[in-house]
């Protein structure tokens, strides 16, 4: 406690009004603002939700952005994604314990998608890990998870694995990261010139350092949309200039910026999960059909023993499925599926819930993802979802991958 008494106002400081919580802005914030972005709070960041044009509704803007990205060329400001350097002789060993899958076998120049669980077994973050060299990895986290995952790493290093020779650093704000997405993505980068971004030179889930249009950059060939996609990191101070160069290069290729809602629809069409939507602190990777991302070669990882507890292997845990309304409408977000009978409180039995729901302009209908009792074994079954509007929606259980299941578009 302070030696001399102080007021509560001093302790509270500036935590009121507009500065109640710090607002974080990417290097491209002013451009987004000048180009009509509607803002969405994501953690402490402000991200463009969509870019409505004059006389256009937000919904129409989102539909336009999705259609354009699928058919031509879209650009997303992905600078908010967490970027954590993990370095040292024991870096691979450390990441093997943090992620459910094996990271120590990743070769320099390659990327791997990884899942991170708490010691209680619940899924807390996901992202792409890139191996930079024998002793160095770059871990991408969710936007909201950068600080908490960095803290999570430090806690385990300092309290449990203090003998691991590893250093971690959160470098999220040191880089601007731009996703260049769509059938014309490669053509756009080739117009800038400076490095080979062909399929042979930079295959899916690889990365390379180089120069594009005179900008020193690191190019990741990764995709959260299912389209041909590159995520390009440049120094934060070069972010705006690089974005401007991409806009010029993509001008005759149909370039268009897109926001977070378009991003959500693109990933949902591909059946990609989103932390915070498909997860709520009670979900494990096995619930989401992500068993393929859990290593069978490792003796241990954070959460492994917890996932072997009786209620974690209970066959009645709700599992991820896709949902399509029978009339093409869009399911209400968070709606519960009701089954036969009632519980002891006289309420109808809940057998599932909607985790993500959107109208897909690509497919011309409503699509959703949800967790359902015995869901993967009930393909084709129609469930009832009562809405708060008094209407009961009916949706059929389908595969959660609605678009390009074979991944042909992202592998060109």
C-alpha positions, 0 to 999 in steps of 0.5 A: 500500500502507498506510504501516504494515503491517495485518492481512489481517483488516482488509483483509477487514473484515466479509466473513464470516458473515451479512454476507459480502455485503450484503443489499438489501431493498425498502421492502416487505420487512417486509410480504412477510416478515409475509405468508409470502414465501419468499425468493429471492436476486436479485443482492444483493436478496431478492425473494419467490419465492412466498407459500405459505399454510398447508398449501400447497406452494410449487408450489401457491402459484405455480400459484395466483398465476399463475391469479389474476393471469391471471383477477383481480388480482395485485401484484408488488413491482418495486422492485428493477428498475434505474432510471437517469436519463440527462440532458443535451443529448446524452442521446438520442445517447448512448442511441442508441449504448448500445441496439440500437434508436433511442431519440432518436426517442422522444417525451416521455410514451412508453416503448420496449423496448430491448436493450443489448449489450457491445462484443463484440455479446452481449446484456447487458441489456434494459428499458423506456426512458421519455422524461421530457422533451427532455433526460431519459430514465429507463432501466429495467434488470434487477434484477441489472444496475442497478449494472453497467449504470450502471457500463457507462454511466459507463465509456463516458462517461468513456473514449470519449464524454467530449465527450457532454454527458450526466449519469447517476444510479442512482436505483434505491433512491429509488423503490418500484415496484409492478406492478398486473396482471390484468383488474381492474388498471384497476378497482383504480386507478380505485377509488383515484382521482386520475388518468385511467388509461383506455386513451384517456388512458394507452395501452400503452407510455405513462407519466404523472405524477399522483396515485392515492389521494393518493399522488404517483406515476408510472404506466407502462403496460407489461406483462411478463405479457401482461395489462393492467398498470401499473407505478407508482413512488412515493417509497421512503418511501411504498412501504408505504403505497401498497401497503397502499392498493392491497391495500384497493382491490383487496380485492373485486377478487381482489387477491393478491401474486405472487412471482418464479416466478409472474412467470417463468411469466407472461412465459414464456407470452408468450414474453418473454425473461429476461436470465440465462435466455435469455442466458448471455454468448454469446447475441446478439439475433438468436439470440432473434428480436429483429431487430425491436429492432435499428435499421436507421436507425442507423450504429452502436451498441455491438456492431454491428460485432461482430455482423457477424463471421463466427461471429455471422452463422453460420446454424448458431447456435442460435435461440430456439423454444418447446418443448412435451413430448409428454406434458404433463410439464415439461422439466428445466431446462438439458437438452440436445437430442441429435441423430443421431450422435456427435462425435469424443469419442463423445458424442451431438451436442448440437443445442439446450438448454432455457433456461426451463421451467415448468408452465403452469397457464394452459395445463395443461401444461409449456412451455419456451423453448430455443435449437435448431439451425435451430429456427425452421425446424423447427416441429413436429419432436420432439426428445429431451432426456435428463434426469439422472434417466435418463428421455428427455423428448420435446418438440415445437418450437413458437412461443415465444409460448404465450398471447395471441399477438395481445396483445389482453389487454394492450391493453384 
